[in-house]
Amino acid sequence: MGCMQSVRVKPNFYENIAVLQLNTSIDSNPTVIDELSSVVLRYRTPYFRATARVKVPPVAGKEIWTVGWIQACNQMDFFNYYGEQGVSSWELPELKNGHIQAISDSDGVNYPWYGCTTEMYTIVGPTDRSTTLMVSMNDNFSPSVTWSIPTGTLSSPPLLSSIRRDQRFTTWLVAMNESTAEMVLLRTIRWKMQLAIDVDPQKPLGQRTRLLEPLTQEQPEVLTKNEPIPPNALVKPNANDAQMLIWRPASGESVIVIPSKY
């Protein structure tokens, strides 16, 4: 996908970019499961959150600098089991096959940034004084999983028996020169979201599911040394566009139920 983005910036500028405060956490509440629909099970995980207060020195000339969050998915294991019938899984083929280290988790519009509201702050030079700014982001999962096998119909019986999910991310706090794409890595955060739900499809709606450990997610880790950003974390496609849903029956050929958008 190309060369690693340059991180060379005039020392007297980037050495004076200061992270005054950094807070990151995953909410302590457990995943919420919704069984109201007769077609799909829905769940909502707790939120990962990150907030930083950053001081940027005066910007010379007509340079434009953006400070914000860049996030990449490093691992996605997402399996929905349907008893003895088979398993469906959301997959990122390039990541699964080890062809890439990570894939962008951008909003799909403002590459490479995670988002374009509270997630980033742009400073247009010249400025005659330093700028103190706040950038924040949050992330969680809120999918729908069919009670019946994904190749079935609305009249197919409920067979969903369990859900297992383990996703891992790296999130960077970055300052970028918009004209040259030079980057300053300010902080690196690693975090993960793990989920296990057992399902008894024979029970009535509202009584089918049981949330297993971990009920409380492991808290994010702020690395003592910044990690470089892999090239694929900065460009298209993002994880949402690259993922596909595959049905693997116990017998027979696998079926791509939902192809990637990219």
Contacts in CASP RR format, 6 or more apart in sequence:
PFRMAT RR
TARGET T0000
AUTHOR 0000-0000-0000
METHOD contacts of the structure
MODEL  1
MGCMQSVRVKPNFYENIAVLQLNTSIDSNPTVIDELSSVVLRYRTPYFRA
TARVKVPPVAGKEIWTVGWIQACNQMDFFNYYGEQGVSSWELPELKNGHI
QAISDSDGVNYPWYGCTTEMYTIVGPTDRSTTLMVSMNDNFSPSVTWSIP
TGTLSSPPLLSSIRRDQRFTTWLVAMNESTAEMVLLRTIRWKMQLAIDVD
PQKPLGQRTRLLEPLTQEQPEVLTKNEPIPPNALVKPNANDAQMLIWRPA
SGESVIVIPSKY
1 100 0 8 1.000
1 231 0 8 1.000
1 232 0 8 1.000
1 235 0 8 1.000
2 231 0 8 1.000
3 231 0 8 1.000
4 228 0 8 1.000
4 229 0 8 1.000
4 230 0 8 1.000
4 231 0 8 1.000
5 181 0 8 1.000
5 182 0 8 1.000
5 183 0 8 1.000
5 229 0 8 1.000
5 231 0 8 1.000
5 234 0 8 1.000
6 180 0 8 1.000
6 181 0 8 1.000
6 182 0 8 1.000
6 183 0 8 1.000
7 182 0 8 1.000
7 183 0 8 1.000
7 184 0 8 1.000
7 185 0 8 1.000
7 228 0 8 1.000
8 182 0 8 1.000
9 177 0 8 1.000
9 182 0 8 1.000
9 183 0 8 1.000
9 184 0 8 1.000
13 57 0 8 1.000
13 60 0 8 1.000
14 175 0 8 1.000
14 184 0 8 1.000
16 57 0 8 1.000
17 54 0 8 1.000
17 55 0 8 1.000
17 56 0 8 1.000
17 57 0 8 1.000
17 67 0 8 1.000
17 175 0 8 1.000
17 184 0 8 1.000
17 186 0 8 1.000
18 54 0 8 1.000
18 55 0 8 1.000
19 52 0 8 1.000
19 53 0 8 1.000
19 54 0 8 1.000
19 173 0 8 1.000
19 186 0 8 1.000
19 187 0 8 1.000
20 53 0 8 1.000
20 54 0 8 1.000
20 55 0 8 1.000
20 132 0 8 1.000
21 51 0 8 1.000
21 52 0 8 1.000
21 53 0 8 1.000
22 50 0 8 1.000
22 51 0 8 1.000
22 52 0 8 1.000
22 53 0 8 1.000
22 173 0 8 1.000
22 187 0 8 1.000
22 222 0 8 1.000
23 49 0 8 1.000
23 50 0 8 1.000
23 51 0 8 1.000
23 52 0 8 1.000
24 48 0 8 1.000
24 49 0 8 1.000
24 50 0 8 1.000
24 51 0 8 1.000
24 171 0 8 1.000
24 189 0 8 1.000
24 191 0 8 1.000
24 220 0 8 1.000
24 222 0 8 1.000
25 48 0 8 1.000
25 49 0 8 1.000
25 219 0 8 1.000
25 220 0 8 1.000
26 46 0 8 1.000
26 47 0 8 1.000
26 48 0 8 1.000
26 49 0 8 1.000
26 191 0 8 1.000
26 193 0 8 1.000
26 217 0 8 1.000
26 218 0 8 1.000
26 219 0 8 1.000
26 220 0 8 1.000
27 46 0 8 1.000
27 47 0 8 1.000
27 49 0 8 1.000
27 217 0 8 1.000
28 46 0 8 1.000
28 216 0 8 1.000
29 46 0 8 1.000
30 46 0 8 1.000
30 211 0 8 1.000
30 215 0 8 1.000
30 216 0 8 1.000
31 43 0 8 1.000
31 44 0 8 1.000
31 45 0 8 1.000
31 46 0 8 1.000
31 195 0 8 1.000
31 197 0 8 1.000
31 211 0 8 1.000
32 43 0 8 1.000
32 44 0 8 1.000
33 41 0 8 1.000
33 42 0 8 1.000
33 43 0 8 1.000
33 197 0 8 1.000
33 209 0 8 1.000
33 211 0 8 1.000
34 41 0 8 1.000
34 42 0 8 1.000
34 43 0 8 1.000
34 44 0 8 1.000
35 41 0 8 1.000
35 205 0 8 1.000
35 206 0 8 1.000
35 207 0 8 1.000
35 208 0 8 1.000
35 209 0 8 1.000
36 42 0 8 1.000
36 205 0 8 1.000
36 206 0 8 1.000
37 144 0 8 1.000
38 147 0 8 1.000
38 205 0 8 1.000
39 146 0 8 1.000
39 147 0 8 1.000
39 154 0 8 1.000
40 144 0 8 1.000
40 145 0 8 1.000
40 146 0 8 1.000
40 147 0 8 1.000
41 144 0 8 1.000
41 145 0 8 1.000
41 146 0 8 1.000
41 147 0 8 1.000
41 160 0 8 1.000
41 163 0 8 1.000
41 197 0 8 1.000
41 199 0 8 1.000
41 208 0 8 1.000
41 209 0 8 1.000
42 142 0 8 1.000
42 143 0 8 1.000
42 144 0 8 1.000
42 145 0 8 1.000
43 141 0 8 1.000
43 142 0 8 1.000
43 143 0 8 1.000
43 145 0 8 1.000
43 163 0 8 1.000
43 195 0 8 1.000
43 197 0 8 1.000
44 140 0 8 1.000
44 141 0 8 1.000
44 142 0 8 1.000
45 140 0 8 1.000
45 141 0 8 1.000
45 142 0 8 1.000
45 193 0 8 1.000
45 195 0 8 1.000
45 217 0 8 1.000
46 140 0 8 1.000
46 217 0 8 1.000
47 138 0 8 1.000
47 139 0 8 1.000
47 140 0 8 1.000
48 138 0 8 1.000
48 139 0 8 1.000
48 140 0 8 1.000
48 169 0 8 1.000
48 191 0 8 1.000
48 193 0 8 1.000
48 220 0 8 1.000
49 136 0 8 1.000
49 137 0 8 1.000
49 138 0 8 1.000
50 69 0 8 1.000
50 136 0 8 1.000
50 137 0 8 1.000
50 138 0 8 1.000
50 171 0 8 1.000
50 173 0 8 1.000
50 189 0 8 1.000
50 220 0 8 1.000
51 134 0 8 1.000
51 135 0 8 1.000
51 136 0 8 1.000
52 68 0 8 1.000
52 134 0 8 1.000
52 135 0 8 1.000
52 136 0 8 1.000
52 173 0 8 1.000
52 186 0 8 1.000
52 187 0 8 1.000
53 132 0 8 1.000
53 133 0 8 1.000
53 134 0 8 1.000
54 67 0 8 1.000
54 121 0 8 1.000
54 132 0 8 1.000
54 133 0 8 1.000
54 134 0 8 1.000
54 135 0 8 1.000
54 173 0 8 1.000
54 175 0 8 1.000
54 186 0 8 1.000
55 130 0 8 1.000
55 131 0 8 1.000
55 132 0 8 1.000
55 133 0 8 1.000
56 65 0 8 1.000
56 67 0 8 1.000
56 123 0 8 1.000
56 130 0 8 1.000
56 131 0 8 1.000
56 132 0 8 1.000
56 133 0 8 1.000
56 175 0 8 1.000
57 130 0 8 1.000
58 126 0 8 1.000
58 127 0 8 1.000
58 128 0 8 1.000
58 129 0 8 1.000
58 130 0 8 1.000
59 65 0 8 1.000
59 123 0 8 1.000
59 124 0 8 1.000
59 125 0 8 1.000
59 126 0 8 1.000
59 127 0 8 1.000
59 131 0 8 1.000
60 125 0 8 1.000
60 126 0 8 1.000
61 125 0 8 1.000
61 126 0 8 1.000
62 124 0 8 1.000
62 125 0 8 1.000
62 126 0 8 1.000
63 125 0 8 1.000
63 126 0 8 1.000
63 177 0 8 1.000
63 179 0 8 1.000
64 122 0 8 1.000
64 123 0 8 1.000
64 124 0 8 1.000
64 125 0 8 1.000
64 177 0 8 1.000
64 178 0 8 1.000
64 179 0 8 1.000
65 122 0 8 1.000
65 123 0 8 1.000
65 125 0 8 1.000
65 175 0 8 1.000
65 176 0 8 1.000
65 177 0 8 1.000
65 178 0 8 1.000
66 113 0 8 1.000
66 120 0 8 1.000
66 121 0 8 1.000
66 122 0 8 1.000
66 123 0 8 1.000
66 175 0 8 1.000
66 176 0 8 1.000
66 178 0 8 1.000
67 120 0 8 1.000
67 121 0 8 1.000
67 123 0 8 1.000
67 133 0 8 1.000
67 135 0 8 1.000
67 173 0 8 1.000
67 174 0 8 1.000
67 175 0 8 1.000
67 176 0 8 1.000
67 186 0 8 1.000
68 113 0 8 1.000
68 114 0 8 1.000
68 119 0 8 1.000
68 120 0 8 1.000
68 121 0 8 1.000
68 135 0 8 1.000
68 173 0 8 1.000
68 174 0 8 1.000
68 175 0 8 1.000
69 113 0 8 1.000
69 114 0 8 1.000
69 115 0 8 1.000
69 119 0 8 1.000
69 120 0 8 1.000
69 135 0 8 1.000
69 137 0 8 1.000
69 171 0 8 1.000
69 172 0 8 1.000
69 173 0 8 1.000
69 174 0 8 1.000
70 106 0 8 1.000
70 112 0 8 1.000
70 113 0 8 1.000
70 114 0 8 1.000
70 171 0 8 1.000
70 172 0 8 1.000
70 174 0 8 1.000
70 229 0 8 1.000
70 233 0 8 1.000
70 234 0 8 1.000
71 104 0 8 1.000
71 105 0 8 1.000
71 106 0 8 1.000
71 114 0 8 1.000
71 137 0 8 1.000
71 139 0 8 1.000
71 169 0 8 1.000
71 170 0 8 1.000
71 171 0 8 1.000
71 172 0 8 1.000
71 233 0 8 1.000
72 102 0 8 1.000
72 103 0 8 1.000
72 104 0 8 1.000
72 105 0 8 1.000
72 169 0 8 1.000
72 170 0 8 1.000
72 171 0 8 1.000
72 229 0 8 1.000
72 230 0 8 1.000
72 232 0 8 1.000
72 233 0 8 1.000
73 92 0 8 1.000
73 95 0 8 1.000
73 102 0 8 1.000
73 103 0 8 1.000
73 105 0 8 1.000
73 167 0 8 1.000
73 168 0 8 1.000
73 169 0 8 1.000
73 239 0 8 1.000
74 95 0 8 1.000
74 101 0 8 1.000
74 102 0 8 1.000
74 168 0 8 1.000
74 169 0 8 1.000
74 170 0 8 1.000
75 95 0 8 1.000
75 166 0 8 1.000
75 167 0 8 1.000
75 168 0 8 1.000
75 192 0 8 1.000
76 90 0 8 1.000
76 91 0 8 1.000
76 92 0 8 1.000
76 95 0 8 1.000
76 96 0 8 1.000
76 167 0 8 1.000
76 239 0 8 1.000
76 243 0 8 1.000
77 89 0 8 1.000
77 164 0 8 1.000
77 165 0 8 1.000
77 166 0 8 1.000
77 167 0 8 1.000
78 89 0 8 1.000
78 90 0 8 1.000
78 91 0 8 1.000
78 164 0 8 1.000
78 165 0 8 1.000
78 166 0 8 1.000
78 167 0 8 1.000
79 87 0 8 1.000
79 88 0 8 1.000
79 89 0 8 1.000
79 163 0 8 1.000
79 164 0 8 1.000
79 165 0 8 1.000
80 87 0 8 1.000
80 88 0 8 1.000
80 89 0 8 1.000
80 145 0 8 1.000
80 150 0 8 1.000
80 160 0 8 1.000
80 162 0 8 1.000
80 163 0 8 1.000
81 87 0 8 1.000
81 160 0 8 1.000
81 161 0 8 1.000
81 162 0 8 1.000
81 163 0 8 1.000
81 164 0 8 1.000
82 88 0 8 1.000
82 148 0 8 1.000
82 149 0 8 1.000
82 159 0 8 1.000
82 160 0 8 1.000
82 161 0 8 1.000
83 159 0 8 1.000
83 161 0 8 1.000
84 250 0 8 1.000
85 149 0 8 1.000
85 159 0 8 1.000
85 249 0 8 1.000
85 250 0 8 1.000
86 149 0 8 1.000
86 247 0 8 1.000
86 248 0 8 1.000
86 249 0 8 1.000
86 250 0 8 1.000
87 247 0 8 1.000
87 248 0 8 1.000
88 149 0 8 1.000
88 150 0 8 1.000
88 245 0 8 1.000
88 246 0 8 1.000
88 247 0 8 1.000
88 248 0 8 1.000
88 257 0 8 1.000
89 245 0 8 1.000
89 246 0 8 1.000
89 248 0 8 1.000
90 243 0 8 1.000
90 244 0 8 1.000
90 245 0 8 1.000
91 243 0 8 1.000
91 244 0 8 1.000
91 245 0 8 1.000
91 246 0 8 1.000
92 103 0 8 1.000
92 239 0 8 1.000
92 242 0 8 1.000
92 243 0 8 1.000
93 242 0 8 1.000
93 244 0 8 1.000
93 260 0 8 1.000
94 100 0 8 1.000
94 103 0 8 1.000
94 232 0 8 1.000
94 242 0 8 1.000
95 102 0 8 1.000
95 103 0 8 1.000
100 230 0 8 1.000
100 232 0 8 1.000
101 230 0 8 1.000
101 232 0 8 1.000
102 170 0 8 1.000
102 230 0 8 1.000
102 232 0 8 1.000
102 233 0 8 1.000
103 232 0 8 1.000
103 233 0 8 1.000
103 237 0 8 1.000
103 238 0 8 1.000
103 239 0 8 1.000
103 242 0 8 1.000
104 111 0 8 1.000
104 112 0 8 1.000
104 232 0 8 1.000
104 233 0 8 1.000
104 234 0 8 1.000
104 235 0 8 1.000
104 236 0 8 1.000
104 237 0 8 1.000
104 238 0 8 1.000
104 239 0 8 1.000
105 114 0 8 1.000
105 139 0 8 1.000
105 169 0 8 1.000
105 233 0 8 1.000
105 238 0 8 1.000
105 239 0 8 1.000
106 112 0 8 1.000
106 113 0 8 1.000
106 114 0 8 1.000
106 115 0 8 1.000
106 238 0 8 1.000
107 113 0 8 1.000
107 114 0 8 1.000
107 115 0 8 1.000
107 116 0 8 1.000
107 238 0 8 1.000
108 236 0 8 1.000
108 238 0 8 1.000
108 240 0 8 1.000
108 241 0 8 1.000
109 116 0 8 1.000
110 116 0 8 1.000
110 120 0 8 1.000
111 234 0 8 1.000
111 235 0 8 1.000
111 236 0 8 1.000
111 238 0 8 1.000
112 229 0 8 1.000
112 233 0 8 1.000
112 234 0 8 1.000
112 235 0 8 1.000
113 119 0 8 1.000
113 120 0 8 1.000
114 120 0 8 1.000
114 137 0 8 1.000
114 139 0 8 1.000
114 171 0 8 1.000
115 137 0 8 1.000
118 134 0 8 1.000
118 135 0 8 1.000
118 136 0 8 1.000
118 137 0 8 1.000
119 135 0 8 1.000
119 136 0 8 1.000
119 137 0 8 1.000
120 135 0 8 1.000
121 133 0 8 1.000
121 134 0 8 1.000
121 135 0 8 1.000
122 178 0 8 1.000
123 131 0 8 1.000
123 133 0 8 1.000
135 173 0 8 1.000
137 171 0 8 1.000
139 169 0 8 1.000
140 193 0 8 1.000
141 165 0 8 1.000
141 167 0 8 1.000
141 193 0 8 1.000
141 195 0 8 1.000
145 160 0 8 1.000
145 163 0 8 1.000
146 152 0 8 1.000
146 160 0 8 1.000
147 158 0 8 1.000
147 159 0 8 1.000
147 160 0 8 1.000
147 201 0 8 1.000
148 156 0 8 1.000
148 157 0 8 1.000
148 158 0 8 1.000
148 159 0 8 1.000
148 160 0 8 1.000
149 156 0 8 1.000
149 159 0 8 1.000
149 247 0 8 1.000
149 249 0 8 1.000
150 245 0 8 1.000
150 247 0 8 1.000
150 257 0 8 1.000
151 247 0 8 1.000
151 255 0 8 1.000
151 257 0 8 1.000
157 201 0 8 1.000
158 201 0 8 1.000
158 208 0 8 1.000
159 201 0 8 1.000
160 199 0 8 1.000
160 201 0 8 1.000
161 198 0 8 1.000
161 199 0 8 1.000
161 200 0 8 1.000
161 201 0 8 1.000
162 196 0 8 1.000
162 197 0 8 1.000
162 198 0 8 1.000
162 199 0 8 1.000
163 195 0 8 1.000
163 196 0 8 1.000
163 197 0 8 1.000
163 199 0 8 1.000
164 195 0 8 1.000
164 196 0 8 1.000
165 193 0 8 1.000
165 194 0 8 1.000
165 195 0 8 1.000
165 196 0 8 1.000
166 192 0 8 1.000
166 193 0 8 1.000
166 194 0 8 1.000
166 195 0 8 1.000
167 192 0 8 1.000
167 193 0 8 1.000
168 190 0 8 1.000
168 191 0 8 1.000
168 192 0 8 1.000
169 190 0 8 1.000
169 191 0 8 1.000
169 192 0 8 1.000
170 188 0 8 1.000
170 189 0 8 1.000
170 190 0 8 1.000
170 227 0 8 1.000
170 233 0 8 1.000
171 188 0 8 1.000
171 189 0 8 1.000
171 190 0 8 1.000
171 191 0 8 1.000
171 220 0 8 1.000
172 185 0 8 1.000
172 186 0 8 1.000
172 187 0 8 1.000
172 188 0 8 1.000
172 189 0 8 1.000
172 226 0 8 1.000
172 227 0 8 1.000
172 229 0 8 1.000
173 185 0 8 1.000
173 186 0 8 1.000
173 187 0 8 1.000
173 188 0 8 1.000
173 189 0 8 1.000
174 183 0 8 1.000
174 184 0 8 1.000
174 185 0 8 1.000
174 186 0 8 1.000
174 229 0 8 1.000
175 183 0 8 1.000
175 184 0 8 1.000
175 186 0 8 1.000
176 182 0 8 1.000
176 183 0 8 1.000
176 184 0 8 1.000
177 183 0 8 1.000
183 229 0 8 1.000
185 226 0 8 1.000
185 227 0 8 1.000
185 228 0 8 1.000
185 229 0 8 1.000
186 226 0 8 1.000
187 222 0 8 1.000
187 223 0 8 1.000
187 226 0 8 1.000
188 222 0 8 1.000
188 223 0 8 1.000
188 225 0 8 1.000
188 226 0 8 1.000
188 227 0 8 1.000
189 220 0 8 1.000
189 221 0 8 1.000
189 222 0 8 1.000
189 223 0 8 1.000
190 220 0 8 1.000
190 221 0 8 1.000
190 223 0 8 1.000
191 218 0 8 1.000
191 219 0 8 1.000
191 220 0 8 1.000
191 221 0 8 1.000
192 217 0 8 1.000
192 218 0 8 1.000
193 217 0 8 1.000
194 214 0 8 1.000
194 217 0 8 1.000
194 218 0 8 1.000
196 211 0 8 1.000
196 212 0 8 1.000
196 213 0 8 1.000
196 214 0 8 1.000
197 209 0 8 1.000
197 210 0 8 1.000
197 211 0 8 1.000
197 212 0 8 1.000
198 209 0 8 1.000
198 210 0 8 1.000
198 212 0 8 1.000
199 208 0 8 1.000
199 209 0 8 1.000
199 210 0 8 1.000
200 207 0 8 1.000
200 208 0 8 1.000
200 210 0 8 1.000
201 208 0 8 1.000
236 262 0 8 1.000
237 260 0 8 1.000
237 261 0 8 1.000
237 262 0 8 1.000
240 261 0 8 1.000
241 260 0 8 1.000
241 261 0 8 1.000
241 262 0 8 1.000
242 260 0 8 1.000
242 261 0 8 1.000
242 262 0 8 1.000
243 260 0 8 1.000
244 256 0 8 1.000
244 258 0 8 1.000
244 259 0 8 1.000
244 260 0 8 1.000
245 256 0 8 1.000
245 257 0 8 1.000
245 258 0 8 1.000
246 254 0 8 1.000
246 255 0 8 1.000
246 256 0 8 1.000
246 257 0 8 1.000
247 254 0 8 1.000
247 255 0 8 1.000
247 257 0 8 1.000
248 254 0 8 1.000
249 255 0 8 1.000
END
